[in-house]
Amino acid sequence: MEIEELGKLIKHRRKVLGLTTRDLANLAGMSKTTISQIERGVRNPTFEVLQNIFEYLNLEIKVEVKKRK
């Protein structure tokens, strides 16, 4: 998934849950600016940051490993 798509997913899910960027930032223990940058696709979050955000959005990360052709 591209970073822009990921940001859109996070923003959509946050809004579905009725959370503001400040709400999600407070829950996830990060700044409102960080959440906003991730949602806009200008900041590439680490796996740990994604796990933290996804926990509060009730989302699951699935990783698929494939052998190169």
C-alpha positions in Angstrom: 0.0 0.0 0.0 1.3 3.4 -0.9 1.8 6.0 1.8 -0.9 8.3 0.4 -3.4 5.4 0.5 -2.4 4.5 4.0 -3.0 8.1 5.1 -6.4 8.1 3.5 -7.3 4.9 5.2 -6.3 6.3 8.6 -8.2 9.5 8.1 -11.3 7.7 6.9 -11.3 5.3 9.8 -10.7 8.1 12.3 -13.7 10.0 11.0 -15.9 6.9 11.0 -15.1 6.5 14.7 -15.9 10.2 15.3 -12.3 11.1 16.4 -10.5 14.3 15.7 -6.8 14.4 14.8 -6.2 15.7 18.4 -8.3 12.8 19.8 -6.3 10.2 17.9 -3.0 11.9 18.8 -3.8 11.9 22.5 -4.8 8.2 22.4 -1.7 7.2 20.5 0.6 9.4 22.5 1.9 11.5 19.6 1.4 15.0 18.3 -1.6 16.2 16.3 0.9 17.4 13.6 2.3 13.8 13.3 -1.1 12.4 12.8 -2.0 15.1 10.2 1.3 14.5 8.3 0.7 10.8 8.2 -2.9 11.3 6.9 -1.7 13.6 4.2 1.0 11.2 3.1 3.9 13.5 3.9 5.3 11.5 6.7 6.2 7.8 6.5 5.4 6.2 9.9 7.4 3.4 11.3 5.8 0.0 11.8 5.6 0.6 15.6 3.8 4.0 15.0 1.4 2.3 12.6 0.7 -0.5 15.2 -0.1 2.1 17.8 -2.4 4.1 15.5 -4.1 1.0 14.2 -4.8 -0.2 17.8 -6.9 2.9 18.5 -8.6 2.7 15.1 -9.5 -1.0 15.6 -7.6 -2.0 12.5 -5.2 -4.9 12.0 -1.9 -5.0 10.1 -1.4 -8.0 7.9 2.0 -8.6 6.3 2.3 -10.9 3.3 5.7 -12.2 2.4 6.2 -13.4 -1.2 9.1 -14.9 -2.9 10.5 -12.8 -5.7 10.0 -14.1 -9.2 
